[in-house]
Amino acid sequence: MMSDRFFSIRNGIVTGYAGYDTEISVPAAAVKIGDNAFQNHPLIESVIIPEGVKQIGFYAFSGCRKLQKISIPESVKKIGKHAFDNCEALKEVTYHGVTFQTSDKIKTESVFRMIDTKDVSVLEELSSALKYQYLWSMFSANPEDKDIQAVIKKNFVKMFKYLIDENNLPTAEKVVRETKLVNKRNLESITKYADEKQNAGFQNLLKEAQEEK
């Protein structure tokens, strides 16, 4: 079991970690991840940052080449530059409730900024699949967000087909509850697509949605 004694914490600031665990949870006493705190740690694969931490410093996790997964709570309001530079294995990030897969084509810091500002223009350079992945992740975390809803409505059918292809039923269930996003015409289109794909879960969900319309 991981021990907090391997963490160096001064006045609530995590300044280092000398343990050998691959999965770590930052102690609840922390309010900030200091500059360079975990830089170049050779073993860390997964990090959970607790609610209450307000800031992640410059180069905090840079060079953690085995880091694959990190969870950052809503209490974090500032992330220093280069905090995740050279984290080559990083695959999954949860930031303010939004879980997304990282991509070589978009910097993690750019995604953080997009989630904070709801400025999705950064996604224009990505493939449709990656774009839809980020947008649905943001919607799933905040289904009533008007800005995200507006973007989704523009390409609703294409984006919902992506959910079917990915078999992302939990997000789809949230979508059909948002009546402003779903109308009879696009409901018929995505139902037809679910039938073509023979996806029983989506077929049942969309049948119920049609009956309620």
N, C-alpha and C positions, 0 to 999 in steps of 0.2 A: 504494500500500500504506500502511495506517495506521501511523503512527509513535508510539511510546510517549512521545516528547518533548512531545507536546501535552497530556499529562496532568500535573497538578501533584500530586506525592505527597510527603508529609512524614511520616517515621517510619511508613511503611506505610499512611498514611491518604490516600486520594484526596480532594483538596480542590477540584479543578476540572478542566475539560477545555476547551481552547481550539482544538481542531481543527474541521474542516469535514466529516468523514466522517459518512455517514448510518448506517453499521453499525460499531459499535465493540466491541472486546474489552478489558475492563479488564486492565491489566498484571498478570502473575503475582506481582509483588512486593507487591501490595496485600493488606492484611488487613482493611481497613475502607473503606466508601464513606462519606465524611464528610457532615455536615449540609450541605444545600444544594449538594452537589458538582456536580450537573448541572442544577440548577434553572433552568427557563425556557430551556434550550438549544433553539434554533429548528430544528435540522436532524436530530437523532438519531432514527432509526427503529427500530434494533435494537441490543440490548445483551446481551453474554455476560459474566457475572461468573464468574471462575475459582474452582475449589475452593481453599480457603484463606482466602477472605474470610469473616469471622465476623459482620460487622454492616453494616447499611445504615442510615444516619443519617436524622434528621428532614428531611423535605422534599427528600430526595436527588435525586429525579427529578420533583418536582412542577412542573407547568407545561410539561413536555416534550410539547407538543401533537401532535407528529408521531410520538412513540414508539408503535410497533405491537407489538413483540415483545421479551420479556426472559427470560433464563434465569438462575435463581438456584440455586446448588448447595446440597447438604446441609450444608456447613460453615457456612452463614449461620444463626445461632441467634437473631438479634434484628433486627427491622425497625422503624425508628422511625415514629412517627405521621406521617401525611400524606406518606409517602415517594412516593406515586403520585397525589397529588391533581391534578386537572385534566389527567390524561393521557388526553385525549378519544379518541385514536385507538388506544389500547391494546386489542389483540384477543387476543393469545396470551401466556400466561405459563407458564413451567415453573418449578415450585418444589419442591425436594426430590424430583425425579424425576417429579412429577405435572404433566402438561400440561393446561391447561384454557383454555377461551374465556371472556373476561370478559363481564360482564353489567351492564346499568344497574341491575338489581334487587338486586344483591349487591355490596358493596364488596370490592375486591381484598384488603384487609386482613382481612376476615372469612373469606375463603377460606384465607388463610395460617394463620389461627388454627384453622380447622376441620381442615386437614391436620396441623397440629402436635398437636392435642388429640384428633382423631378424633371430635369432637362435631359430628354432622351435623344437629343441630336447626336450624341456620341455613338449611338447605335447604328447610325446610317451606314457606317463603313463595314458592318458585319453582314454575314449571311442571314437569310430569313430565319433559319432555325435558331441561330444564336440570339438574334434579336428577340424572337418570340420567347425564348427561354428566360431572358432577363425580364421582359415585360410581364410574363405570367407569374414569375417569382415575386415581382413587386406587387402585382394585383393580389396574389394569394395572401401576402402579408397585410395589405391595406385595400380590401375589396371596395371600399366606399370612396377611395381617392378619386376625385373628379378628373384630375389631370391624366391619370393612368387610364381611366375609363374612356376618355376622349381619344386617346391614341389607339386603344383596342377597337373602338367602334369603327374606325376607318378601314380596318382590315380584319373584321371580325371572323368571317367564314374561314379565311386562310389560317388565322391564328387558332381557331378552334380545331381545325383539322390537325394542326400540330399536336394539340392535346390528345387527340384520338391516336395519332401515330405513336406518341410517347406513353399512351395508356395512363395519362395523368387524370384519373377520375376525381380525386379530392379537389383539385382546382376547378374541374368542370362543374362539380356540384355547387361551388360558390358562384360560378359564372351564371348558371341558369336561375339562380335566386335573384340575380341583379336584372330585374325586368327591363331596365333602361338599355341594357346591352342586347337583349334577345327579342327579336320580332318574329312574326310568323314565317316570313320569307326565308330569313337566314336559318331559322330552326328547321325548316324543311330541307335546306341544303345540307346542313351538318348531319341530319338524321339519315339522309340518303348515303352520305359518306360512311357513317357508322355501319350501315347495313352492308355496304360494299366490303368493308373491312371485317365484317362479321364479329364485331366487338360487342359481346352481349351486355357488358356493364354499361357502355355508352348507349346501346340500343334501349335498354330499360330506362335509363335516366332521361333520355330525350323523348321517349314515349310518354312518360309521366309529365314532362314539361309541355308537350303538345296537348295533352288532355286538360292541363290547367289553363291553357291559352283561350 
